[in-house]
Amino acid sequence: MRIIGEHRQGDVNLASKGTGEVTIEETYTYIVEADSKTDNRLYVSQCPGLPIVGVSRSAGGLAVCKSISGQRRQENPIIWDFTCSFSSEFWGEARNTSILTLFPKINRVANRKHTRVI
């Protein structure tokens, strides 16, 4: 089993909850070739190279994989399309913490005052 492609499609969403907390959500799509058309769903979703839920970070490193959804192609049952969703919203103690405080380098850039030079 292997990843045979990554779609260029995907999206990003930046949102504020009104408290100044910014949440980043991203999606990525992958094409996976299974070993057999009888491979079960869970096995194929564990393909090496696919993100791991709760562990893998997005390309920018600011969001963690929160879900993976796969669909087998009807016309070719060994090919699967996976959509992987990432979010910067952390669970547990950091749930109410702004992404800017978790990543200080971004916080410095976000808080930098810009002055116009003429």
QUIWO-V772006 format. One line per field, one symbol per residue. phi: phi as a letter, one per 20 degrees, with the letter a starting at -180 (. if undefined). Layout:
# QUIWO-V772006
phi=???
This chain:
# QUIWO-V772006
phi=.bedrcfffqbccdcdendnfdddccccccdddffbfegfgffffeggoffdgncfdfgendcdfdaccccffffbfedcdddddcbefeenfegeefgfefcgffffffefeededd
